[in-house]
């Protein structure tokens, strides 16, 4: 986009206005003001606030945004199917709407849960051709540069989220990537292996499979310093985080003594070669231990690899603990349904966790209850979600996603670089502050008319009238459920100037920056 956007009521927006200034920081800010005027992007008392990379220690994320307000969903999102589409996809497409109508609420969900039977060959082919590192072994990956490793994993993840037909699966990949967070800046190429063999392989299996795979992940070992832990000098990082963040939760009923004892249990769990998991009996603490009331008798190095069973016993103990059922259920409810699930909702999903042995698909079915969905408040898209949904709903022509991946840095959510093991926050208070970067992204994205990513506005100009263009925007970006006020404002903006491709691009930018498009 080569010109700034002015609000409809501004004289500069009229057809006989003088040429507008070229892009600058001031112009971008004026475009942001237009977005606010046209689309009402600022909900409640939200404040513009940039998102910075977190410090090395756990930060406090209590930004004073949307205090004492509940983001009530608009009346246009009236059906359970409409809500389902928003929760389990990164953006509603015509194909999604058609499939949901054909199969109904339950049928569409079940098709998404049965992800291995969904044809995703086109996406797989693109990823394989553009990002070959993702399929390589640790030996092959060892020689790759860190920048190449990071770029390929980030870009492939963004591409898959935007264009995969397995949308619910990709949403769960993001969920578990945060739950078992690993910063790629510390482990480099091992994160590629973890993403492929831990997260993606098990995203819709069982929590037991996930936890076991994560516990034996070379990336997790390196990230939480488990590979440095040995008898006589146990490192407590992994023992603490597996209880606080992976299973029981911070208030899950364990003590510091449990952390210390569990760290002794995990001595010997390490990595070998180029980063593959290994159990080393020679550095394992063979003394007696007690963790969470479970007593492990003393052994000897002569038991060899059998000492691995001590750690696996504790994994099973953590998996069976009622605090784990509640903790995982609460996080999943927050991810798909509401920031503040009720005790009754948590208990209901936790019961499914317990009765099914942590079957992830069964838990998702419980969370995505039709009645709960219809009454659930809106959730704010995190920057990754916003960028992916913009791509998914506009279907750009692209040869690479380098520039769009860079926008994740600009908007505050570069993938796999969150330093602390808690993962990117799933809290409206954290993300609602980065309003100006969201506006700027909309302007940047809608202006892509050449290069590796091209947003074609020709499909939005069928009929060559403002009202028809807004109807296409409604269908493509909002699933046919655009708010009447936004429809009126976008049409007014289009009609206030010369109808052409540039004006349509500006209107598309306003739609992406609108309040309605920020929520799901």
C-alpha positions in Angstrom: 0.0 0.0 0.0 1.6 3.2 -1.1 -0.7 5.7 0.7 -2.0 6.2 4.1 -5.6 5.5 5.1 -7.7 8.4 6.4 -11.0 8.0 8.2 -14.2 8.4 6.1 -15.1 11.7 7.9 -11.7 13.1 7.2 -11.6 15.5 4.2 -8.5 13.7 2.9 -10.7 10.7 2.2 -12.8 12.5 -0.4 -12.4 11.8 -4.1 -11.2 15.4 -4.8 -8.6 15.4 -2.0 -5.0 16.2 -2.8 -2.5 13.3 -3.0 -1.8 11.7 0.4 1.6 11.4 1.9 3.6 8.2 1.3 4.1 5.6 4.0 5.9 6.8 7.1 5.6 6.1 10.8 3.2 9.0 10.9 1.2 7.6 8.0 1.0 4.2 9.6 -0.3 5.8 12.8 -2.9 7.7 10.9 -4.0 4.5 9.3 -4.3 3.0 12.8 -6.5 5.9 13.7 -8.6 5.2 10.7 -8.9 1.6 11.7 -10.1 2.6 15.1 -12.6 5.0 13.7 -13.9 2.7 11.0 -13.8 -0.6 12.9 -13.7 0.2 16.6 -10.7 -2.0 17.2 -10.1 -0.9 20.8 -12.3 -3.0 23.0 -13.2 -1.3 26.3 -10.2 0.6 27.7 -7.4 -1.3 26.0 -4.1 0.5 25.7 -1.6 0.4 22.9 1.5 -1.3 24.3 4.2 -3.2 22.5 5.1 -6.8 23.3 8.7 -7.4 24.1 10.7 -10.6 24.3 10.5 -11.8 27.9 13.4 -11.6 30.2 15.3 -14.7 31.2 13.3 -15.0 34.5 9.6 -15.6 34.6 7.9 -12.2 33.8 4.7 -10.8 35.3 2.1 -10.5 32.5 -0.6 -8.5 34.3 -1.0 -5.7 31.7 -3.9 -3.5 32.7 -6.0 -4.2 29.6 -9.8 -4.9 29.6 -10.2 -4.7 33.4 -13.4 -6.2 34.7 -14.8 -6.7 31.2 -16.1 -9.9 29.6 -15.7 -10.0 25.8 -19.2 -11.1 24.9 -19.6 -12.7 21.5 -21.7 -10.8 19.0 -25.2 -12.0 18.2 -24.1 -12.9 14.6 -22.1 -15.8 16.0 -25.4 -17.5 16.9 -24.9 -21.2 16.3 -22.8 -23.9 17.9 -21.3 -24.7 14.5 -20.2 -21.1 14.0 -18.5 -21.1 17.4 -16.9 -24.5 16.7 -15.4 -23.3 13.4 -13.9 -20.3 15.2 -12.4 -22.4 18.0 -10.8 -25.2 16.0 -9.6 -23.4 12.9 -7.2 -20.5 12.3 -9.8 -18.8 10.1 -13.2 -19.7 8.6 -13.0 -20.5 4.9 -15.8 -21.3 2.4 -14.8 -24.9 2.5 -15.1 -25.0 6.3 -18.5 -23.5 6.2 -19.7 -25.9 3.5 -18.3 -28.9 5.4 -19.9 -27.8 8.7 -23.2 -27.4 7.0 -22.9 -30.8 5.3 -21.8 -32.8 8.4 -23.2 -30.8 11.2 -21.6 -29.8 14.5 -20.7 -33.3 15.7 -19.8 -34.6 12.3 -17.5 -31.8 11.4 -15.7 -32.1 14.8 -15.2 -35.8 14.3 -13.8 -35.4 10.9 -11.2 -32.9 12.3 -10.4 -35.3 15.2 -9.8 -38.1 12.6 -6.9 -36.0 11.2 -4.9 -38.7 9.6 -7.7 -39.4 7.2 -7.8 -35.8 6.0 -5.8 -35.2 2.8 -3.1 -32.7 3.5 -0.7 -33.8 0.7 -0.5 -30.3 -0.9 0.7 -28.8 2.3 3.0 -31.7 3.1 4.6 -31.3 -0.4 5.2 -27.6 0.1 6.8 -28.1 3.5 9.0 -31.0 2.3 10.2 -28.9 -0.7 10.8 -25.7 1.2 11.9 -26.9 4.6 13.9 -30.1 4.1 15.6 -29.9 7.6 12.3 -30.9 9.2 12.7 -34.5 8.1 16.4 -35.0 8.9 18.0 -36.9 11.7 20.0 -35.3 14.5 23.2 -36.3 12.7 22.1 -34.5 9.6 20.8 -31.5 11.5 24.0 -31.0 13.5 25.8 -29.2 10.7 22.9 -26.8 9.9 23.2 -23.2 11.1 21.0 -22.1 13.9 19.5 -19.3 11.8 18.5 -21.8 9.1 17.1 -24.3 11.6 15.0 -21.6 13.3 13.7 -20.1 10.0 12.7 -23.4 8.5 10.8 -24.6 11.6 9.1 -21.2 12.2 8.0 -20.8 8.6 6.8 -24.4 8.2 4.7 -24.0 11.3 3.1 -20.8 10.1 2.4 -22.3 6.7 0.8 -25.4 8.1 -1.4 -23.4 10.5 -2.7 -21.2 7.7 -3.2 -23.8 5.0 -3.5 -27.2 6.5 -6.8 -29.0 6.1 -6.1 -30.5 9.6 -7.0 -27.4 11.4 -7.9 -28.9 14.8 -4.7 -30.9 14.8 -2.7 -27.7 14.1 -4.4 -25.9 17.0 -3.4 -28.8 19.3 0.1 -28.6 18.0 0.3 -25.0 19.1 -1.3 -25.9 22.4 1.2 -28.6 23.3 4.1 -26.6 21.9 3.4 -24.0 24.6 2.6 -26.6 27.3 6.0 -28.4 26.7 7.7 -25.1 25.8 11.3 -25.3 24.6 13.3 -22.3 23.4 15.0 -23.0 20.2 17.7 -20.4 21.0 19.0 -22.8 23.7 18.6 -26.2 22.0 18.9 -25.3 18.3 18.3 -28.2 15.9 17.0 -30.4 18.7 13.7 -28.4 18.7 13.0 -29.6 15.1 13.2 -33.2 16.4 11.0 -32.4 19.4 8.4 -30.7 17.2 8.3 -33.7 14.8 8.7 -36.7 17.1 7.1 -35.4 20.4 4.5 -32.7 19.6 3.3 -33.5 16.1 3.4 -37.2 16.5 1.3 -37.2 19.7 -0.8 -34.0 19.5 -4.0 -36.0 19.3 -3.1 -39.3 21.0 -3.0 -39.5 24.8 -1.4 -37.3 27.4 0.6 -40.4 28.6 2.2 -40.8 25.2 3.0 -37.1 25.1 4.5 -36.9 28.5 6.6 -40.0 28.0 7.9 -38.7 24.6 8.6 -35.3 26.1 10.5 -36.8 29.1 12.7 -38.7 26.7 13.2 -35.7 24.3 16.8 -34.7 23.8 15.6 -31.1 23.3 13.8 -31.1 26.7 16.8 -32.7 28.4 19.1 -29.9 27.0 16.6 -27.1 27.6 16.0 -27.9 31.3 19.6 -29.0 31.9 18.7 -32.6 32.7 21.7 -33.7 30.7 23.9 -32.1 33.3 22.3 -34.0 36.2 24.1 -36.8 37.9 24.4 -38.7 41.2 25.7 -36.4 43.9 24.9 -33.3 41.9 21.3 -33.6 40.7 19.9 -30.7 38.7 16.4 -29.9 39.8 15.2 -27.9 36.8 13.4 -30.7 34.9 12.0 -32.3 38.1 10.5 -29.0 39.1 9.0 -28.1 35.7 7.5 -31.5 35.0 5.5 -31.2 38.2 4.7 -27.4 38.0 4.2 -27.0 34.3 3.7 -30.3 32.7 1.5 -32.3 35.1 0.4 -31.3 38.6 0.4 -27.5 38.4 2.0 -25.0 40.8 -0.6 -25.8 43.4 -0.8 -29.5 42.7 0.2 -30.8 46.1 4.0 -31.4 45.8 6.7 -30.0 48.0 10.3 -28.9 47.5 11.4 -32.2 49.0 9.4 -33.9 46.2 11.3 -31.8 43.7 14.7 -32.7 45.2 13.8 -36.4 45.4 12.4 -36.5 41.8 15.6 -34.9 40.5 17.5 -37.9 42.0 15.1 -40.3 40.3 15.9 -38.7 37.0 19.7 -38.8 37.3 21.0 -40.9 34.4 18.3 -39.5 32.0 20.6 -37.7 29.6 21.5 -37.4 25.9 24.1 -39.1 23.8 25.5 -38.6 20.3 24.0 -35.6 18.6 21.2 -35.2 21.1 19.4 -38.5 21.3 17.9 -39.6 24.6 20.0 -42.1 26.7 19.9 -43.6 30.1 23.3 -43.8 31.8 23.4 -46.2 34.8 26.8 -44.9 35.8 25.5 -41.5 36.7 22.2 -42.6 38.2 21.6 -42.1 42.0 20.8 -45.7 43.1 19.9 -44.7 46.7 16.4 -45.0 48.2 14.0 -42.2 47.4 10.5 -41.1 48.2 8.4 -38.9 45.9 4.8 -37.9 46.5 4.6 -40.7 49.0 5.9 -43.3 46.5 9.0 -45.1 47.9 11.6 -46.3 45.5 14.0 -48.9 47.1 17.8 -48.7 46.7 19.4 -50.4 43.8 22.8 -50.8 42.3 24.6 -50.0 39.0 24.5 -53.7 38.2 20.8 -53.3 37.4 21.9 -51.3 34.4 19.1 -50.0 32.1 16.5 -51.3 34.5 17.1 -48.1 36.5 15.2 -46.3 33.8 12.0 -47.9 35.4 12.4 -45.6 38.4 11.7 -42.5 36.2 8.9 -44.3 34.3 7.3 -45.2 37.6 7.2 -41.5 38.6 5.8 -40.5 35.2 3.0 -42.9 35.7 2.5 -41.6 39.3 2.2 -38.0 37.9 -0.1 -39.1 35.1 -2.5 -40.8 37.6 -2.5 -37.9 40.1 -5.9 -36.0 40.3 -4.1 -32.7 40.2 -2.8 -33.6 36.7 -6.3 -34.3 35.5 -7.5 -30.9 36.8 -4.5 -29.0 35.5 -4.5 -30.3 32.0 -8.3 -30.0 31.8 -8.2 -26.4 32.9 -5.6 -25.5 30.3 -7.5 -27.2 27.6 -10.7 -25.4 28.6 -8.9 -22.1 28.5 -7.5 -22.9 25.1 -10.7 -23.8 23.4 -13.5 -22.3 25.4 -13.0 -19.6 28.0 -10.2 -17.8 29.9 -12.1 -18.6 33.2 -13.6 -22.1 33.1 -16.0 -23.0 36.0 -15.1 -25.6 38.6 -18.0 -27.7 37.1 -16.4 -27.6 33.7 -13.0 -28.5 35.0 -14.4 -31.4 37.0 -16.4 -32.7 34.0 -13.3 -32.7 31.7 -11.0 -34.0 34.4 -13.4 -37.0 34.8 -12.9 -37.7 31.1 -9.2 -37.5 31.5 -9.3 -40.0 34.4 -11.8 -42.5 32.7 -10.0 -42.5 29.4 -6.4 -42.5 30.6 -5.8 -39.0 29.3 -7.2 -39.6 25.8 -6.8 -36.2 24.1 -9.6 -36.6 21.6 -12.1 -37.6 24.3 -11.1 -34.5 26.3 -11.6 -32.2 23.3 -15.1 -33.7 22.7 -15.9 -32.8 26.3 -14.5 -29.3 26.2 -16.2 -28.5 22.9 -19.6 -29.1 24.3 -22.3 -27.4 22.2 -24.0 -25.6 25.1 -20.7 -24.4 26.5 -19.6 -23.1 23.2 -22.7 -21.1 22.5 -22.4 -19.3 25.9 -18.7 -18.9 25.9 -17.1 -15.4 25.7 -14.8 -14.4 22.8 -11.1 -15.1 22.9 -8.5 -12.7 21.6 -6.2 -14.0 18.8 -2.6 -14.1 19.7 -0.3 -12.6 17.0 0.4 -16.1 15.5 -3.3 -16.7 15.2 -3.9 -13.3 13.7 -1.3 -13.7 11.0 -2.4 -17.3 10.2 -6.0 -16.3 10.0 -5.2 -13.4 7.7 -3.4 -15.8 5.4 -6.0 -18.6 5.6 -9.0 -16.4 4.8 -7.4 -14.5 1.9 -5.5 -17.4 0.3 -2.5 -15.4 -1.0 -0.2 -16.7 -3.8 3.1 -17.4 -2.2 6.5 -19.0 -2.8 7.7 -18.5 0.7 6.6 -17.0 4.0 9.7 -15.3 5.1 8.2 -11.8 5.3 5.1 -13.1 7.1 7.2 -15.0 9.6 9.0 -11.7 10.2 5.7 -10.1 11.1 5.4 -12.5 14.0 8.5 -10.9 15.5 7.0 -7.4 14.8 3.7 -8.3 16.4 5.3 -10.0 19.4 5.2 -13.7 19.0 8.2 -15.2 17.1 7.7 -18.9 17.3 9.8 -21.1 19.6 11.8 -18.3 21.2 9.9 -17.8 24.5 12.7 -18.1 27.0 10.9 -19.5 30.1 9.4 -23.0 30.2 5.8 -21.8 30.7 5.2 -21.0 27.0 3.5 -18.0 25.5 0.6 -16.7 27.7 -2.9 -17.6 26.8 -4.3 -14.5 28.5 -6.2 -11.6 27.0 -4.5 -9.3 29.5 -1.1 -10.0 27.9 -2.0 -9.8 24.2 -4.6 -7.0 24.1 -2.0 -4.4 24.5 -0.2 -4.7 21.2 -2.9 -2.9 19.2 -0.6 -0.7 17.0 1.5 -3.7 15.7 -1.8 -5.4 14.8 -2.9 -2.4 12.8 0.5 -2.1 11.1 0.3 -5.8 10.2 -3.0 -5.3 8.5 -1.6 -2.5 6.4 1.5 -4.5 5.6 -0.4 -7.6 4.6 -3.1 -6.0 2.5 -0.4 -4.1 0.5 1.4 -7.3 -0.6 0.9 -7.0 -4.4 4.2 -8.5 -5.6 7.1 -10.6 -4.4 7.0 -13.9 -2.5 3.5 -13.3 -1.1 0.8 -11.7 -3.2 -2.6 -10.9 -1.8 -4.9 -10.8 -4.8 -7.7 -8.4 -4.4 -9.4 -9.3 -7.7 -11.7 -11.8 -6.0 -12.8 -8.9 -3.7 -13.7 -6.7 -6.7 -16.3 -9.0 -8.4 -19.1 -6.7 -9.4 -16.9 -3.6 -8.9 -19.1 -2.0 -6.3 -18.4 -1.1 -2.7 -21.3 -3.1 -1.3 -20.3 -6.3 -3.2 -16.7 -5.9 -2.1 -17.7 -5.7 1.5 -19.9 -8.8 1.0 -16.9 -10.7 -0.3 -14.9 -9.5 2.7 -17.7 -10.7 5.0 -17.7 -14.1 3.4 -14.0 -14.5 3.2 -12.8 -13.0 6.5 -15.9 -13.3 8.8 -17.7 -16.5 7.7 -20.7 -14.4 6.5 -21.2 -13.1 10.0 -19.9 -9.6 9.9 -21.2 -7.1 12.4 -23.7 -4.7 10.7 -21.8 -1.7 12.0 -18.5 -2.9 10.6 -20.2 -3.7 7.2 -21.6 -0.1 7.1 -18.3 1.4 8.1 -16.2 -0.5 5.5 -18.7 0.3 2.7 -18.7 4.0 3.7 -14.9 4.0 3.5 -14.9 2.4 0.1 -17.5 4.8 -1.2 -15.7 7.9 0.1 -12.9 7.6 -2.5 -12.3 6.3 -6.0 -13.1 2.6 -6.2 -10.0 0.9 -7.4 -7.6 -1.9 -6.3 -5.7 0.4 -4.0 -8.8 1.5 -2.2 -9.9 -2.1 -1.8 -6.6 -3.0 -0.3 -7.0 -0.2 2.2 -10.4 -1.5 3.1 -9.1 -5.0 3.4 -6.4 -3.7 5.8 -9.2 -2.0 7.9 -11.1 -5.3 8.0 -8.0 -7.2 9.2 -7.4 -4.5 11.8 -11.0 -4.3 12.9 -12.1 -5.3 16.4 -14.2 -8.2 15.0 -11.2 -9.8 13.3 -9.1 -9.8 16.4 -11.4 -12.2 18.3 -12.6 -15.7 17.8 
